[in-house]
């Protein structure tokens, strides 16, 4: 179990979400996952951040898991990825965070894992600046997105979800994954399923 860290930190930027659920993801409204189990996770782009005196601007980190049921029911197996451009101090800071020792959403999720692999340090190639974000992390993660389309007219749809109590984000654009594959500790391919994208802002511990 992670040991609590009292270092003050702050982080804001954009987060890309992808999982095995149908578009919209019932987990957002406290319903069971579409297929009974939950396989997916998050990639955060840190626009501005600091862990104590260590700046984290411009770096990425990811957390993906395979839960046999809903997330809150636990027993998940997860893997953590960290941007390999990070220097030693940044690696230590991001490791502390993504492994759940400094609170934030990672501290909550850590309680739902029976196993957490990593962190694995990988080179990120990402574009989070447009409406259709995409990320590739080494040869272990690839996630690209596409708009949801009307099944009759094929017109592009732009749904959003507002989550006032949301832990990861408060407002998100809902998308579909075009390609979503993971192979590091946990392995799956859920291309064509749920994706979402939005801004986040966290402080801790």
N, CA, C and O of each residue as an XYZ file, in Angstrom:
820
protein
N       0.845     -1.195      0.000
C       0.000      0.000      0.000
C       0.873      1.236      0.000
O       1.926      1.256      0.637
N       0.443      2.274     -0.714
C       1.223      3.497     -0.839
C       1.340      4.198      0.509
O       0.391      4.219      1.293
N       2.520      4.775      0.773
C       2.754      5.559      1.975
C       2.420      7.010      1.668
O       2.861      7.538      0.647
N       1.652      7.664      2.529
C       1.197      9.026      2.271
C       2.373      9.998      2.240
O       3.281      9.917      3.066
N       2.343     10.920      1.273
C       3.348     11.959      1.127
C       2.677     13.302      1.392
O       1.568     13.548      0.918
N       3.359     14.189      2.163
C       2.742     15.462      2.543
C       3.225     16.637      1.695
O       2.829     17.773      1.956
N       4.058     16.402      0.700
C       4.533     17.474     -0.168
C       3.359     18.118     -0.897
O       2.513     17.420     -1.456
N       3.306     19.449     -0.891
C       2.239     20.147     -1.592
C       2.486     20.103     -3.098
O       3.622     20.221     -3.558
N       1.414     19.932     -3.847
C       1.553     19.869     -5.297
C       0.324     20.466     -5.972
O      -0.742     20.591     -5.368
N       0.499     20.823     -7.217
C      -0.606     21.337     -8.032
C      -0.392     20.905     -9.471
O       0.744     20.758     -9.921
N      -1.487     20.703    -10.190
C      -1.376     20.227    -11.564
C      -2.643     20.602    -12.330
O      -3.756     20.408    -11.839
N      -2.465     21.137    -13.527
C      -3.616     21.389    -14.381
C      -3.225     21.161    -15.836
O      -2.058     21.269    -16.213
N      -4.229     20.843    -16.638
C      -3.984     20.564    -18.042
C      -5.186     19.882    -18.668
O      -6.333     20.215    -18.370
N      -4.906     18.917    -19.544
C      -5.977     18.210    -20.241
C      -5.805     16.705    -20.058
O      -4.690     16.199    -19.932
N      -6.929     16.009    -20.046
C      -6.912     14.561    -19.830
C      -7.741     13.867    -20.897
O      -8.839     14.307    -21.237
N      -7.199     12.780    -21.418
C      -7.880     11.927    -22.391
C      -8.263     10.627    -21.698
O      -7.434      9.980    -21.057
N      -9.523     10.258    -21.835
C     -10.069      9.067    -21.195
C     -10.511      8.081    -22.265
O     -11.069      8.491    -23.283
N     -10.277      6.805    -22.059
C     -10.770      5.767    -22.976
C     -11.018      4.501    -22.181
O     -10.278      4.180    -21.251
N     -12.085      3.772    -22.563
C     -12.373      2.530    -21.848
C     -13.211      1.599    -22.714
O     -13.461      1.864    -23.890
N     -13.632      0.507    -22.101
C     -14.355     -0.546    -22.809
C     -15.855     -0.303    -22.887
O     -16.559     -1.064    -23.550
N     -16.365      0.737    -22.226
C     -17.802      0.993    -22.215
C     -18.301      1.545    -23.554
O     -17.514      2.005    -24.381
N     -19.621      1.491    -23.750
C     -20.234      2.167    -24.881
C     -20.067      3.675    -24.720
O     -19.734      4.163    -23.640
N     -20.305      4.407    -25.814
C     -20.178      5.858    -25.775
C     -21.002      6.439    -24.626
O     -22.131      6.014    -24.385
N     -20.441      7.388    -23.940
C     -21.116      8.010    -22.806
C     -20.696      7.432    -21.471
O     -20.663      8.150    -20.472
N     -20.375      6.154    -21.432
C     -19.887      5.434    -20.248
C     -20.824      5.584    -19.046
O     -20.841      6.636    -18.406
N     -21.601      4.544    -18.735
C     -22.535      4.627    -17.608
C     -21.862      4.864    -16.260
O     -22.509      5.320    -15.318
N     -20.569      4.557    -16.160
C     -19.858      4.803    -14.900
C     -19.904      6.282    -14.517
O     -19.813      6.617    -13.336
N     -20.044      7.167    -15.507
C     -20.108      8.604    -15.224
C     -21.310      8.976    -14.368
O     -21.288      9.992    -13.674
N     -22.358      8.159    -14.414
C     -23.570      8.462    -13.645
C     -23.858      7.355    -12.633
O     -25.009      7.084    -12.293
N     -22.775      6.720    -12.158
C     -22.852      5.728    -11.077
C     -23.653      4.479    -11.444
O     -24.244      3.837    -10.576
N     -23.668      4.139    -12.734
C     -24.277      2.886    -13.181
C     -23.176      1.860    -13.455
O     -22.013      2.233    -13.602
N     -23.526      0.572    -13.525
C     -22.509     -0.448    -13.783
C     -21.895     -0.279    -15.167
O     -22.541      0.264    -16.064
N     -20.661     -0.735    -15.355
C     -20.029     -0.673    -16.673
C     -20.857     -1.408    -17.720
O     -21.574     -2.356    -17.398
N     -20.759     -0.976    -18.958
C     -21.557     -1.537    -20.050
C     -21.452     -3.051    -20.120
O     -22.464     -3.733    -20.277
N     -20.241     -3.587    -20.005
C     -20.004     -5.015    -20.180
C     -19.771     -5.739    -18.858
O     -19.331     -6.888    -18.846
N     -20.065     -5.070    -17.751
C     -19.903     -5.695    -16.443
C     -18.553     -5.441    -15.828
O     -18.458     -5.215    -14.622
N     -17.489     -5.473    -16.637
C     -16.140     -5.170    -16.171
C     -15.722     -3.813    -16.729
O     -16.369     -3.280    -17.631
N     -14.650     -3.264    -16.195
C     -14.157     -1.972    -16.667
C     -12.693     -2.108    -17.065
O     -11.858     -2.511    -16.255
N     -12.387     -1.774    -18.306
C     -11.013     -1.820    -18.800
C     -10.719     -0.489    -19.487
O     -11.263     -0.201    -20.553
N      -9.870      0.306    -18.881
C      -9.554      1.599    -19.468
C      -8.763      2.459    -18.516
O      -8.260      1.988    -17.495
N      -8.658      3.747    -18.869
C      -7.901      4.646    -18.014
C      -7.719      6.019    -18.608
O      -8.534      6.478    -19.408
N      -6.642      6.673    -18.212
C      -6.476      8.103    -18.425
C      -5.047      8.447    -18.817
O      -4.093      7.813    -18.364
N      -4.915      9.456    -19.664
C      -3.615     10.071    -19.935
C      -3.744     11.564    -19.665
O      -4.608     12.239    -20.224
N      -2.870     12.064    -18.801
C      -2.881     13.473    -18.424
C      -1.737     14.215    -19.111
O      -0.592     13.764    -19.082
N      -2.046     15.334    -19.717
C      -1.041     16.255    -20.234
C      -0.930     17.407    -19.230
O      -1.889     18.151    -19.024
N       0.232     17.547    -18.614
C       0.424     18.574    -17.590
C       0.836     19.878    -18.269
O       1.974     20.018    -18.717
N      -0.083     20.822    -18.344
C       0.262     22.128    -18.903
C       1.057     22.954    -17.896
O       2.047     23.598    -18.243
N       0.609     22.925    -16.653
C       1.329     23.573    -15.566
C       1.242     22.677    -14.338
O       0.167     22.186    -13.993
N       2.371     22.468    -13.686
C       2.337     21.642    -12.494
C       3.636     21.720    -11.727
O       4.691     22.023    -12.284
N       3.541     21.439    -10.421
C       4.729     21.399     -9.578
C       4.466     20.457     -8.416
O       3.370     20.421     -7.856
N       5.481     19.707     -8.073
C       5.465     18.837     -6.894
C       6.535     19.391     -5.967
O       7.728     19.161     -6.166
N       6.090     20.130     -4.944
C       7.064     20.876     -4.165
C       7.740     21.907     -5.060
O       7.069     22.752     -5.652
N       9.060     21.841     -5.160
C       9.816     22.765     -6.006
C      10.070     22.205     -7.402
O      10.684     22.877     -8.230
N       9.615     21.008     -7.671
C       9.883     20.352     -8.956
C       8.792     20.685     -9.965
O       7.633     20.318     -9.772
N       9.156     21.376    -11.034
C       8.209     21.728    -12.082
C       7.899     20.508    -12.948
O       8.771     19.682    -13.217
N       6.639     20.413    -13.378
C       6.192     19.267    -14.166
C       5.589     19.682    -15.503
O       4.977     18.861    -16.187
N       5.755     20.942    -15.881
C       5.136     21.476    -17.094
C       5.541     20.682    -18.332
O       6.714     20.364    -18.529
N       4.541     20.367    -19.168
C       4.803     19.746    -20.461
C       4.960     18.247    -20.456
O       5.219     17.652    -21.502
N       4.810     17.618    -19.303
C       4.999     16.165    -19.211
C       3.665     15.419    -19.240
O       2.601     16.012    -19.063
N       3.745     14.111    -19.465
C       2.570     13.240    -19.542
C       2.695     12.100    -18.531
O       3.796     11.683    -18.170
N       1.555     11.617    -18.092
C       1.504     10.386    -17.310
C       0.174      9.699    -17.579
O      -0.820     10.347    -17.910
N       0.170      8.382    -17.434
C      -1.032      7.588    -17.729
C      -1.241      6.534    -16.660
O      -0.300      6.075    -16.012
N      -2.496      6.168    -16.497
C      -2.873      5.081    -15.602
C      -3.991      4.296    -16.274
O      -5.040      4.853    -16.596
N      -3.764      2.996    -16.485
C      -4.764      2.132    -17.118
C      -4.934      0.878    -16.285
O      -3.989      0.394    -15.663
N      -6.162      0.354    -16.283
C      -6.442     -0.790    -15.427
C      -7.481     -1.715    -16.028
O      -8.187     -1.375    -16.977
N      -7.546     -2.888    -15.442
C      -8.548     -3.903    -15.764
C      -9.215     -4.281    -14.447
O      -8.632     -4.971    -13.610
N     -10.445     -3.816    -14.284
C     -11.226     -4.163    -13.097
C     -12.247     -5.240    -13.477
O     -12.918     -5.098    -14.499
N     -12.383     -6.300    -12.697
C     -13.317     -7.381    -13.059
C     -14.786     -6.979    -12.976
O     -15.640     -7.595    -13.614
N     -15.079     -5.946    -12.191
C     -16.441     -5.418    -12.087
C     -16.359     -3.893    -12.166
O     -15.503     -3.360    -12.871
N     -17.221     -3.200    -11.466
C     -17.130     -1.741    -11.411
C     -15.869     -1.322    -10.660
O     -15.358     -2.076     -9.832
N     -15.371     -0.129    -10.946
C     -14.118      0.333    -10.350
C     -14.166      0.269     -8.829
O     -13.219     -0.203     -8.201
N     -15.255      0.736     -8.233
C     -15.310      0.815     -6.775
C     -15.342     -0.554     -6.097
O     -15.139     -0.653     -4.887
N     -15.597     -1.613     -6.878
C     -15.599     -2.958     -6.312
C     -14.208     -3.560     -6.222
O     -14.026     -4.628     -5.636
N     -13.224     -2.879     -6.800
C     -11.838     -3.234     -6.574
C     -11.310     -4.431     -7.334
O     -11.890     -4.868     -8.328
N     -10.179     -4.961     -6.836
C      -9.469     -6.113     -7.411
C      -8.932     -5.843     -8.816
O      -8.784     -6.765     -9.618
N      -8.639     -4.561     -9.110
C      -8.104     -4.220    -10.419
C      -6.620     -4.528    -10.551
O      -5.878     -4.557     -9.569
N      -6.215     -4.754    -11.779
C      -4.802     -4.874    -12.130
C      -4.489     -3.697    -13.038
O      -5.156     -3.496    -14.053
N      -3.475     -2.915    -12.674
C      -3.229     -1.644    -13.367
C      -1.772     -1.505    -13.766
O      -0.897     -2.237    -13.304
N      -1.545     -0.531    -14.647
C      -0.184     -0.183    -15.054
C      -0.064      1.323    -15.135
O      -1.003      2.004    -15.548
N       1.082      1.845    -14.745
C       1.351      3.278    -14.778
C       2.453      3.561    -15.801
O       3.448      2.841    -15.884
N       2.244      4.637    -16.583
C       3.203      5.080    -17.583
C       3.607      6.514    -17.277
O       2.779      7.318    -16.849
N       4.888      6.838    -17.497
C       5.404      8.179    -17.241
C       6.286      8.603    -18.406
O       7.021      7.792    -18.970
N       6.206      9.854    -18.752
C       6.971     10.475    -19.828
C       8.478     10.295    -19.596
O       8.999     10.710    -18.561
N       9.168      9.683    -20.548
C      10.600      9.437    -20.350
C      11.456     10.685    -20.543
O      12.668     10.630    -20.332
N      10.859     11.809    -20.939
C      11.608     13.070    -21.006
C      11.833     13.673    -19.626
O      12.657     14.574    -19.469
N      11.116     13.189    -18.635
C      11.251     13.705    -17.276
C      12.655     13.456    -16.738
O      13.228     12.388    -16.957
N      13.212     14.446    -16.030
C      14.512     14.242    -15.396
C      14.317     13.453    -14.098
O      13.203     13.038    -13.776
N      15.397     13.253    -13.369
C      15.323     12.390    -12.192
C      14.313     12.892    -11.165
O      13.502     12.119    -10.655
N      14.364     14.194    -10.863
C      13.444     14.741     -9.859
C      12.000     14.665    -10.342
O      11.093     14.376     -9.561
N      11.791     14.923    -11.623
C      10.436     14.848    -12.182
C       9.928     13.417    -12.186
O       8.753     13.173    -11.910
N      10.800     12.469    -12.497
C      10.398     11.057    -12.464
C       9.977     10.646    -11.059
O       8.973      9.956    -10.884
N      10.744     11.069    -10.060
C      10.403     10.734     -8.679
C       9.066     11.349     -8.288
O       8.255     10.710     -7.618
N       8.836     12.603     -8.712
C       7.587     13.273     -8.370
C       6.394     12.606     -9.039
O       5.392     12.322     -8.382
N       6.494     12.354    -10.339
C       5.378     11.735    -11.056
C       5.136     10.306    -10.597
O       3.994      9.847    -10.573
N       6.205      9.596    -10.230
C       6.037      8.241     -9.693
C       5.262      8.286     -8.386
O       4.336      7.502     -8.179
N       5.643      9.205     -7.505
C       4.934      9.357     -6.234
C       3.453      9.619     -6.462
O       2.601      9.081     -5.755
N       3.155     10.446     -7.449
C       1.769     10.802     -7.700
C       0.980      9.656     -8.318
O      -0.074      9.280     -7.805
N       1.484      9.098     -9.418
C       0.707      8.095    -10.143
C       0.596      6.783     -9.356
O      -0.315      5.991     -9.599
N       1.515      6.553     -8.422
C       1.425      5.359     -7.590
C       0.502      5.560     -6.388
O       0.298      4.641     -5.595
N      -0.054      6.766     -6.258
C      -1.089      7.000     -5.255
C      -0.632      7.508     -3.913
O      -1.433      7.571     -2.980
N       0.641      7.878     -3.780
C       1.167      8.254     -2.470
C       0.942      9.708     -2.099
O       1.193     10.090     -0.956
N       0.471     10.540     -3.043
C       0.326     11.968     -2.768
C      -1.120     12.426     -2.865
O      -1.383     13.622     -2.987
N      -2.059     11.490     -2.813
C      -3.459     11.851     -2.886
C      -3.925     12.091     -4.309
O      -3.427     11.468     -5.246
N      -4.885     12.999     -4.471
C      -5.448     13.235     -5.792
C      -6.216     12.023     -6.286
O      -6.448     11.092     -5.516
N      -6.619     12.009     -7.559
C      -7.358     10.861     -8.070
C      -6.570      9.566     -8.008
O      -7.148      8.487     -7.872
N      -5.238      9.670     -8.108
C      -4.410      8.462     -8.093
C      -4.466      7.768     -6.742
O      -4.418      6.540     -6.671
N      -4.567      8.548     -5.666
C      -4.693      7.955     -4.338
C      -5.989      7.185     -4.178
O      -6.024      6.140     -3.528
N      -7.061      7.707     -4.775
C      -8.354      7.016     -4.724
C      -8.297      5.725     -5.528
O      -8.718      4.672     -5.049
N      -7.774      5.806     -6.756
C      -7.734      4.624     -7.605
C      -6.817      3.539     -7.036
O      -7.082      2.349     -7.205
N      -5.747      3.947     -6.365
C      -4.816      2.950     -5.813
C      -5.520      1.979     -4.882
O      -5.132      0.815     -4.786
N      -6.545      2.446     -4.202
C      -7.282      1.591     -3.278
C      -8.106      0.534     -4.005
O      -8.572     -0.421     -3.383
N      -8.290      0.692     -5.315
C      -9.087     -0.266     -6.087
C      -8.227     -1.298     -6.806
O      -8.756     -2.171     -7.492
N      -6.894     -1.207     -6.655
C      -5.990     -2.136     -7.348
C      -5.461     -3.195     -6.391
O      -5.049     -2.885     -5.273
N      -5.475     -4.422     -6.830
C      -4.740     -5.457     -6.100
C      -3.301     -5.523     -6.589
O      -2.413     -5.962     -5.858
N      -3.066     -5.083     -7.837
C      -1.725     -5.054     -8.424
C      -1.574     -3.783     -9.247
O      -2.461     -3.425    -10.022
N      -0.440     -3.103     -9.072
C      -0.128     -1.920     -9.875
C       1.274     -2.080    -10.435
O       2.254     -2.009     -9.695
N       1.371     -2.293    -11.734
C       2.652     -2.447    -12.408
C       3.269     -1.083    -12.718
O       2.565     -0.086    -12.879
N       4.606     -1.065    -12.797
C       5.289      0.141    -13.235
C       5.830      0.969    -12.089
O       5.971      0.490    -10.964
N       6.133      2.238    -12.398
C       5.842      2.881    -13.677
C       6.803      2.477    -14.785
O       7.972      2.183    -14.534
N       6.299      2.465    -16.008
C       7.099      2.269    -17.200
C       7.361      3.639    -17.819
O       6.434      4.420    -18.034
N       8.630      3.921    -18.103
C       8.988      5.216    -18.684
C       9.033      5.073    -20.200
O       9.796      4.273    -20.741
N       8.197      5.869    -20.880
C       8.034      5.752    -22.330
C       8.014      7.137    -22.962
O       7.712      8.128    -22.298
N       8.334      7.197    -24.239
C       8.284      8.447    -24.982
C       6.868      8.683    -25.492
O       6.297      7.833    -26.175
N       6.311      9.831    -25.158
C       4.965     10.192    -25.583
C       4.993     11.004    -26.872
O       5.812     11.907    -27.044
N       4.090     10.664    -27.759
C       3.782     11.483    -28.923
C       2.292     11.769    -28.840
O       1.474     10.857    -28.957
N       1.937     13.038    -28.637
C       0.535     13.353    -28.367
C       0.133     14.667    -29.020
O       0.953     15.554    -29.254
N      -1.156     14.755    -29.302
C      -1.754     15.997    -29.785
C      -3.047     16.205    -29.015
O      -4.066     15.584    -29.315
N      -2.999     17.077    -28.028
C      -4.159     17.373    -27.192
C      -4.705     18.766    -27.480
O      -5.515     19.279    -26.709
N      -4.280     19.383    -28.569
C      -4.637     20.774    -28.819
C      -5.934     20.945    -29.609
O      -6.506     22.035    -29.613
N      -6.407     19.898    -30.274
C      -7.610     20.006    -31.088
C      -8.806     19.303    -30.477
O      -8.786     18.922    -29.307
N      -9.844     19.134    -31.274
C     -11.067     18.485    -30.800
C     -10.947     16.967    -30.758
O     -11.707     16.300    -30.055
N      -9.993     16.422    -31.511
C      -9.813     14.972    -31.564
C      -8.410     14.612    -31.064
O      -7.490     14.444    -31.865
N      -8.249     14.496    -29.759
C      -6.930     14.213    -29.203
C      -6.446     12.816    -29.551
O      -7.238     11.919    -29.840
N      -5.143     12.652    -29.517
C      -4.525     11.356    -29.773
C      -3.235     11.265    -28.979
O      -2.574     12.274    -28.730
N      -2.881     10.055    -28.584
C      -1.641      9.843    -27.858
C      -1.057      8.489    -28.221
O      -1.780      7.511    -28.413
N       0.264      8.451    -28.309
C       1.001      7.202    -28.467
C       2.128      7.241    -27.455
O       2.886      8.210    -27.401
N       2.242      6.202    -26.659
C       3.262      6.130    -25.625
C       4.137      4.907    -25.886
O       3.741      3.771    -25.621
N       5.338      5.165    -26.413
C       6.218      4.070    -26.777
C       5.502      3.093    -27.688
O       4.796      3.496    -28.613
N       5.686      1.808    -27.424
C       4.956      0.789    -28.183
C       3.940      0.067    -27.306
O       3.541     -1.060    -27.597
N       3.514      0.752    -26.199
C       2.606      0.092    -25.259
C       1.203      0.692    -25.234
O       0.266      0.047    -24.765
N       1.048      1.924    -25.736
C      -0.258      2.568    -25.710
C      -0.480      3.348    -26.988
O       0.402      4.074    -27.448
N      -1.670      3.192    -27.561
C      -2.080      4.030    -28.672
C      -3.568      4.330    -28.515
O      -4.387      3.422    -28.376
N      -3.898      5.611    -28.539
C      -5.303      6.011    -28.442
C      -5.542      7.203    -29.347
O      -4.982      8.278    -29.132
N      -6.369      7.014    -30.353
C      -6.810      8.106    -31.214
C      -8.331      8.168    -31.131
O      -8.976      7.188    -30.760
N      -8.902      9.317    -31.477
C     -10.329      9.519    -31.274
C     -11.031      9.971    -32.546
O     -10.405     10.420    -33.506
N     -12.354      9.836    -32.520
C     -13.189     10.263    -33.635
C     -14.514     10.787    -33.072
O     -14.900     10.462    -31.949
N     -15.190     11.594    -33.869
C     -16.489     12.093    -33.442
C     -17.517     10.963    -33.458
O     -17.422     10.036    -34.261
N     -18.482     11.052    -32.575
C     -19.643     10.175    -32.593
C     -20.557     10.652    -33.723
O     -20.729     11.855    -33.919
N     -21.138      9.716    -34.459
C     -21.970     10.092    -35.608
C     -23.400      9.553    -35.470
O     -23.629      8.485    -34.903
N     -24.333     10.312    -35.995
C     -25.725      9.888    -36.034
C     -25.825      8.617    -36.877
O     -25.337      8.601    -38.007
N     -26.448      7.543    -36.357
C     -26.488      6.278    -37.088
C     -27.350      6.304    -38.344
O     -27.230      5.418    -39.191
N     -28.207      7.295    -38.477
C     -29.085      7.395    -39.646
C     -28.500      8.315    -40.707
O     -28.432      7.962    -41.884
N     -28.075      9.511    -40.272
C     -27.614     10.519    -41.233
C     -26.100     10.596    -41.357
O     -25.576     11.199    -42.293
N     -25.392      9.975    -40.398
C     -23.923     10.059    -40.326
C     -23.427     11.453    -39.969
O     -22.231     11.724    -40.068
N     -24.321     12.335    -39.559
C     -23.907     13.672    -39.141
C     -23.080     13.586    -37.861
O     -23.344     12.761    -36.987
N     -22.087     14.445    -37.771
C     -21.236     14.479    -36.590
C     -22.015     14.980    -35.381
O     -22.746     15.967    -35.465
N     -21.850     14.288    -34.255
C     -22.495     14.663    -33.003
C     -21.426     15.165    -32.031
O     -20.294     14.683    -32.030
N     -21.808     16.147    -31.199
C     -20.853     16.733    -30.260
C     -21.413     16.735    -28.837
O     -21.567     17.805    -28.249
N     -21.719     15.580    -28.274
C     -22.271     15.543    -26.920
C     -21.224     15.914    -25.875
O     -20.023     15.757    -26.093
N     -21.702     16.407    -24.742
C     -20.846     16.728    -23.609
C     -21.494     16.175    -22.353
O     -22.685     15.862    -22.337
N     -20.698     16.059    -21.305
C     -21.226     15.674    -20.003
C     -20.648     16.609    -18.949
O     -19.452     16.901    -18.951
N     -21.507     17.072    -18.052
C     -21.108     17.940    -16.951
C     -21.179     17.129    -15.669
O     -22.208     16.525    -15.369
N     -20.081     17.113    -14.908
C     -19.978     16.297    -13.704
C     -19.537     17.190    -12.540
O     -18.346     17.260    -12.240
N     -20.470     17.866    -11.888
C     -20.087     18.791    -10.806
C     -19.251     18.128     -9.710
O     -18.377     18.761     -9.119
N     -19.526     16.850     -9.444
C     -18.758     16.132     -8.420
C     -17.637     15.294     -9.023
O     -17.047     14.464     -8.332
N     -17.340     15.500    -10.294
C     -16.354     14.663    -10.977
C     -14.974     14.735    -10.351
O     -14.499     15.818    -10.012
N     -14.341     13.610    -10.198
C     -13.006     13.543     -9.607
C     -11.918     13.768    -10.653
O     -10.905     14.407    -10.365
N     -12.118     13.251    -11.865
C     -11.123     13.388    -12.919
C     -11.267     14.727    -13.627
O     -10.277     15.428    -13.838
N     -12.486     15.086    -13.994
C     -12.790     16.367    -14.617
C     -14.237     16.724    -14.346
O     -15.022     15.877    -13.918
N     -14.593     17.983    -14.596
C     -15.935     18.472    -14.311
C     -16.785     18.598    -15.575
O     -18.013     18.630    -15.498
N     -16.139     18.671    -16.731
C     -16.842     18.874    -17.992
C     -16.031     18.184    -19.078
O     -14.816     18.365    -19.160
N     -16.701     17.394    -19.912
C     -15.954     16.632    -20.914
C     -16.687     16.574    -22.234
O     -17.914     16.492    -22.271
N     -15.940     16.615    -23.308
C     -16.459     16.311    -24.631
C     -16.464     14.802    -24.793
O     -15.456     14.146    -24.533
N     -17.593     14.244    -25.223
C     -17.714     12.806    -25.407
C     -17.358     12.440    -26.839
O     -17.830     13.063    -27.790
N     -16.521     11.424    -26.978
C     -16.013     10.984    -28.268
C     -16.092      9.471    -28.344
O     -16.553      8.811    -27.413
N     -15.638      8.936    -29.456
C     -15.415      7.496    -29.601
C     -13.931      7.292    -29.871
O     -13.297      8.107    -30.543
N     -13.389      6.221    -29.356
C     -12.009      5.916    -29.727
C     -11.994      5.399    -31.164
O     -12.864      4.630    -31.573
N     -11.011      5.827    -31.900
C     -10.789      5.283    -33.238
C      -9.895      4.059    -33.127
O     -10.134      3.031    -33.762
N      -8.866      4.190    -32.312
C      -7.990      3.079    -31.971
C      -7.597      3.229    -30.510
O      -7.149      4.297    -30.094
N      -7.759      2.171    -29.730
C      -7.390      2.181    -28.319
C      -6.837      0.814    -27.957
O      -7.588     -0.141    -27.761
N      -5.525      0.732    -27.871
C      -4.853     -0.527    -27.549
C      -3.814     -0.276    -26.468
O      -3.172      0.774    -26.433
N      -3.661     -1.245    -25.599
C      -2.710     -1.165    -24.494
C      -2.023     -2.504    -24.333
O      -2.658     -3.554    -24.441
N      -0.719     -2.468    -24.073
C       0.037     -3.702    -23.864
C       1.195     -3.426    -22.913
O       2.339     -3.272    -23.342
N       0.888     -3.364    -21.611
C       1.924     -3.153    -20.601
C       1.343     -3.514    -19.238
O       0.655     -2.704    -18.617
N       1.617     -4.713    -18.783
C       1.031     -5.156    -17.517
C      -0.392     -5.628    -17.694
O      -0.735     -6.732    -17.272
N      -1.222     -4.818    -18.309
C      -2.557     -5.218    -18.742
C      -2.635     -5.009    -20.252
O      -1.996     -4.114    -20.804
N      -3.428     -5.849    -20.905
C      -3.502     -5.812    -22.370
C      -4.955     -5.834    -22.816
O      -5.747     -6.647    -22.340
N      -5.300     -4.939    -23.732
C      -6.620     -4.984    -24.358
C      -6.657     -4.110    -25.596
O      -5.781     -3.279    -25.837
N      -7.715     -4.334    -26.376
C      -7.998     -3.537    -27.559
C      -9.490     -3.200    -27.511
O     -10.342     -4.065    -27.713
N      -9.787     -1.938    -27.241
C     -11.181     -1.496    -27.180
C     -11.414     -0.362    -28.177
O     -12.100      0.616    -27.878
N     -10.843     -0.510    -29.340
C     -11.036      0.473    -30.397
C     -12.522      0.590    -30.736
O     -13.231     -0.413    -30.813
N     -12.982      1.818    -30.934
C     -14.374      2.051    -31.294
C     -15.306      2.236    -30.116
O     -16.515      2.377    -30.302
N     -14.762      2.239    -28.891
C     -15.599      2.376    -27.706
C     -15.530      3.805    -27.146
O     -15.239      4.753    -27.876
N     -15.795      3.941    -25.872
C     -15.908      5.248    -25.225
C     -14.586      5.996    -25.155
O     -13.531      5.410    -24.914
N     -14.669      7.303    -25.371
C     -13.563      8.208    -25.098
C     -14.139      9.541    -24.650
O     -15.287      9.868    -24.954
N     -13.337     10.304    -23.929
C     -13.752     11.638    -23.484
C     -12.509     12.490    -23.294
O     -11.397     11.976    -23.174
N     -12.719     13.808    -23.268
C     -11.587     14.715    -23.258
C     -11.996     16.008    -22.579
O     -13.093     16.514    -22.818
N     -11.119     16.553    -21.727
C     -11.442     17.807    -21.079
C     -10.304     18.311    -20.219
O      -9.224     17.721    -20.183
N     -10.558     19.412    -19.526
C      -9.559     20.051    -18.667
C      -9.662     19.522    -17.241
O     -10.741     19.160    -16.769
N      -8.518     19.487    -16.568
C      -8.496     19.092    -15.162
C      -7.665     20.107    -14.380
O      -6.835     20.824    -14.938
N      -7.912     20.144    -13.079
C      -7.104     20.959    -12.159
C      -7.155     20.289    -10.797
O      -8.232     20.133    -10.222
N      -6.003     19.893    -10.277
C      -5.915     19.196     -9.004
C      -4.902     19.902     -8.102
O      -3.981     20.566     -8.577
N      -5.095     19.744     -6.794
C      -4.104     20.155     -5.806
C      -4.042     19.097     -4.722
O      -4.998     18.349     -4.520
N      -2.922     19.035     -4.027
C      -2.814     18.058     -2.967
C      -1.667     18.389     -2.034
O      -0.962     19.377     -2.239
N      -1.474     17.569     -1.009
C      -2.246     16.335     -0.759
C      -3.621     16.640     -0.145
O      -4.393     15.720      0.127
